Amino acid sequence: MTDNIKKILLEAQRNELTEHLIYKKLAKTSKNSHNKEILLHISNDELRHHNFWKIYTKEDVKPKRFKIFLYYLISRILGLTFGLKLMEKGESLAQKNYKKIAETIPEVKNIEEDEHIHEQKIIELLNEERLEYTGSIVLGLNDALVELTGAIAGLTLAFRNTRIVGIAALITGIAAALSMAASEYLSTKTENNNKNPLKASLYTGLAYIITVISLVLPFLLMSNYIQALIITFIIAVLIIFIFNFYTSIAKNLSFKKHFLEMLLLSFGVATLSFIIGFLVRKFLNINI
């Protein structure tokens, strides 16, 4: 065995031990017995892989403590599915290394299959409430981004006063959030699924209100309406980016497709509203 191959094996061994401890730690803190069983199963698989590499390296390795802390924290805050899938996506380098090692150790193909097929399927079996209500969150975010960026753009050019625009947009946004939450409650109640109508409406309403506050804030803190509008648009892009990154990882969706779709919808409506605001100001002779 060459020094280069041994170095790769030691790194693989260390990664397996690290991931074994991540899954084990998450299993200990999981209150869901179904999820706990799945996490322990994967944890044992990772330990088995570690022991396999140790046969060839004949050395002990130490886990990556920071990686354990980081992915444990991400999984606890943003959800098990997101944290674990993000971790698995970071293993693309390991795939290349496994192919190199397979030339020397044919059994590596079995581990590669476990890592990139079997474990992904097992992760899909995790039950996570926040993913069940992703549709409700998407509804709240989409509507808030499309409606409010449009309303803010129109109001900005019509009134050209940050305080008036901010207050008007905040009132409009909160009223729309309550209306959207009520609609989601009634919609979920009539559907044949396992979602709780009250929870679905709360997820929709909260997503809407958080988006509203984020978009309106620049107008409540700044005096220049053009600068406030630019900051609002930047915040809108960040919200779209962050949410689409999350859903693309957690639900295996195309990030580029959904990001561009949301971006075009939000800014398309904002552009049209900006034009409407200009026309309203001109023809109604508004001067504030």
SULURUR-V296497 format. One record per run of one state. SS is the DSSP state (alpha for helix, beta for strand, coil for the rest). FROM is the first residue (numbers start at 0). TO is the last residue. If there is no record, write none. Layout:
ss: (SS:SS)
from: (FROM:FROM)
to: (TO:TO)
This chain:
ss: (coil:alpha:coil:alpha:coil:alpha:coil:alpha:coil:alpha:coil:alpha:coil:alpha:coil:alpha:coil:alpha:coil:alpha:coil:alpha:coil:alpha:coil)
from: (0:2:29:32:57:64:78:79:89:91:102:107:124:128:132:133:159:161:190:196:221:224:250:254:283)
to: (1:28:31:56:63:77:78:88:90:101:106:123:127:131:132:158:160:189:195:220:223:249:253:282:287)
